[in-house]
Amino acid sequence: MAFQLDTFQLDTFRFEVERMAFQLDTFQLDTFVFQPGGVVNLDDIADGAYYKRMRVGLGANKPAPGIVDSYYFASDTKKLYRDTGTAWEIALSLTFKDLRDVPKDYTGQGNRIVTVKPTEDGLAFTDTLTPVSDFLGLIDTPNTYTGQGGKLAAVNSAETALEFKPLPSGLLAPVVASPNATSWNAMPAAETEIFGATNSRCRIDLTNYSQARLVARVFVNGAANAELRVQYSTDETTWAYLDGVGGPKISISGMGTIVSAWVNMVTGAKADVFIRVVGINGDGIANPSFGNIFVEFK
């Protein structure tokens, strides 16, 4: 038995659009059976008449359902319907959207593609997947390179996307820049700004930096426990240590080029801030002297 539509073959059941004929060998659909014996030409069946348990006519002329497992062939749409007893269901159709597990309408679906549903129980229309061919085409990246020359891509502070930032590099902030020794007479024990004055402060943008260390050239040492430390401020009124504890810091009980350890800066220091160097634990007697004093950032 063959089924043929302009050249469409299904086993041995053949259906011809021009003649609308069933070629019989043995074809069974549920309880509906074409018995062998020749060709049934649907053109010879009057509109609305039955052949065995199948009726033929226009799709709009289907009778009310009620005869279970009877069939109706719509000659205009070429669809075969089965009577469930309460409704007509499509038993055979030549259109995609008449399948049971697919979308039923093409309206508004232009340029979309067919994919398996997340529930894995049918097909659905989904947006066409457009390959992204460049970095700027991603949804969580900058949309232009203009004005970003020499910068690098880094995760933003909200940790939600990438952005362009200046390339971090070693940065020196001079607190005291002098080839000659400058003395701090009778350095006190209390935390005091270097030399007891405010003229060694500087302002620096530390937005893209995370660590700092103090470097000082000591010509004459201070008291046994004397130290230099670095602080920051956003208003030159309230000051805090760069690491939130007491550093970076160096002991000035010896002489030479003294370098502190790197410390991690607190979040508040990673901004456009003022910095200063303070002394602490002097004995009020020793007069340490210094050449260059720098704060280095990375």
N, C-alpha and C positions, 0 to 999 in steps of 0.2 A: 504494500500500500504506500502511496506517495502523496505528499501535499505540495503543490506547486503554485507560486505566485510570481508570474513573469519568470522566472527560474528560481524557485525556492523549493528545496527538496527536504522532506521530513519522512524518513523511513519510506513507506510505500503508499502513503496517502497523498493524492494530488488534488490541488484546488486551482482552477484556472480562472483568472480575473475576467477574461473575455467571455467565456462560456458559462462560468460559475458552475462547475461540475465537480462532483466527488467521484473519484476513481476508486472502486471498491475492490479490495481483497478481503482483509479483515481489519476493521478499525473499531476500537472500543474506547469510549470516554465515559467513565463511571458505568452507569447502567444503560447508556445510550449506545446501541450497536447497529452498525450498518452490516447487513448480512451480504455475503458474496452473491453476485448475480448480475453484475453489469454496472452501467453508469447511470447515476441519477442526475439529470439536468435540472438545476434549480430554476432555470427559465421556464420549465414546464410546470412548475408548482405555482398555483395562483397566489397572489399577494394575500397574506394573512392565513393561508391554508397550512395544514399540518402534513408533514411526511413522517409517518410513524410518530415519534415524539418530538419532532423539530418543526418549528413554524418559521416562515420566511416573510420579511417585509421591511419597511423603512424603520430606522431606529426609533423614530418618534411614535411609531404605531405599535410598540410592544403592548401586549395585553396585560391586564393586572396579573401579578404572580399568584400562584396557588397550586400549581401542579408540580410537585417536587421532582427534580431531575428531568424536567422537560427543557427544551432548548429553543432559543430564538436567534435566527441569523439576520443581522441588520444588513440588508443588501446595499445600503448607501455608505456605511462606514466600514463594512467588511469585518464586523465584530460578531463573535458568537457568545451569546449570553446563556447562563444556566439559571433555572428557576430554583430558588432555595425553599420555596413555599411561602415566603414573606417578601422576597425582593429578587430582582434580577442581578446576578453578578457576572462580571466578564469572565468567561471561560477561555476565550482565545481572542487575541488582538494582535495587530501588526504594528502598534505604536508603543514606544517606550513608556510613556506616562500612564499607560493602562495596566502596567505590571503592578502587582500588589505591594511591593516593597520599595517603590520609587516615588519621587514628587509627582503630584497630579497636575501641575500647572507650570508653564514656561514663563508666565508673565513676570517681568522684573528680574529675570534670571540671565539677562544678556551677558555674555563673556565670562560666566561662571563655569566651574567645572564640577563633575560628578565625583564624589568621594564616598567611601563607606562612613556611615554615621559613627560617632564615638561609642554608641551603644552596641555597635557591631550587629545590627539587626535590619539593615536596609541601606539604601543610598540616599544622598542629599546633595543639593547644590551648595557649593562653597566658593568663596572668592578665589579668583585666579592667583596663583602664587607667582609673584614677580621677583625674579632673582635680583639681589642687591649686588651691584658691580663695583661699588666704591665705599670707602669709609663714611663719607658724609651722608650716604643713603640710609644708614642705620638710624633707628628711632631714638637711640640714647647717646648720640654723638653730636658735636657741633655741626652746624649746617653750612659753614663757610671756612675757607682757609685765609681769607682776606685779613690782613693785619696780624696774622699769627706766626709770621716768620721767626724761626729760631726757637719756638716754644715746643713743649712736649705735651703729650696727651696723658692726663692723670685723672683718677677718680675724684669726683667733686666732694665737697665737705659733707653733703647729704648722703653720700654713698649710693647714689641712684643712677649715675650716668658718668660719662667721660667729658672732660673739658680741657681746653688748652691752657697751660700755665708756663710762666717763664722758666727757663732751664736753671735749676739751682746750681750754684757754684760756691766755692769758698769765698767768704766775705769777711773783710777786716773792718772793724769799727774803731778808729783811733780815739782813745780816751785821753792819753797824753802822748803827743808826738813831738819828741824833742831829742836832739842828739846830745844835749847836755844834761847833766844830772840836776834834778830838781828835788830839794829836800823838803821833808814833812817834819817840821820841828815839833818835838814833844808829842808824837802821835798818841792820841788818847786811847783809853780802854773801851769807851763806849763806841757804838756804831756811828761813824762819822764820815761824811762825804770827803773824798780824797783832798788833801790840803786844806780841809775846812772851808771849801768854797764851792760855788756852783758852776765855775767857768770851764769845767772839763766834761760837761754833759754833751751828748749828741743824740740826734734823732735818726732812726733807721727803720726801714720797712722789712720786717721779718716774716711776712706772710708765708713765704715758701720755704722757710727754714725750720728745722726741728731740733738741732743740737747747737751747743755753744761751749767755748772754752776760753779761759783767760790766759794771756801771754804778757809777761812784764820783764823788763830789764832792770834788775836791782843792783845798784852800785854800792849802796851802804845798807846793811841789813837792819831790821827793826828788832823789837823785843822777841823773846823766845816763842811766844804764842801768837805773835802778830800775824794778821792775815789781810789780804785784799779780796773783796768779793764783788759780784756784779748784780745790779738790780735793774728793774725796768718799771716804767710808769706810762700811763696813757694821758696823764694830766699834769705831771711834774709836782703833784701834791702827795698822792698815795703811791708808795713804792713797795715792790716785792722782788724776791729773788727769782731769777730766770727759771730755776728748777722747782720753785715753790718751797724749798727747804733752806738752802744756804749757799748755793753755788750758781755758777762755777766759782771756785776759790783757790787761792794759792797761799802757802806759807812764805813769809818774807823774813824768816829767821836766818836764811842763808843768802848768798849773793850769786849773781849770774842771770842767765835767761831762764826764768821760771815759767813752766807751762802746767796748767791744770788739766785734770781729766775732762773728757767730753761729758756734758750733762744733757739730759733730755729736757727741753723747754716745756713749760706748761702751756695750755691752750691760749691763755690770756696774753702770753708773750709773743704769740705768732700773729703779729699785727704791725701796724705802723706805730712804733713806740719810741719813748725816750729811754736811754740807758745811762747809767752812771756807775762809777766804782766807789766803793766805800771801804774804809779800814775798820778793823775791830781788834780788840785784845792788845792794843799798845800798852806801854807802861807809863806814858806821860813823860818819859825821860829820853828814850832813844829817838834819834832823828834819821829815819830811813830816807834814802834818796833813790830816785827812779829816772830812767831814760824813757824809751818808748813803752807805752802800755796799750795793748790792743785787745779787743774782744773778737774772737773768730767764730764764724757761724757756718753751718753746713746743713 
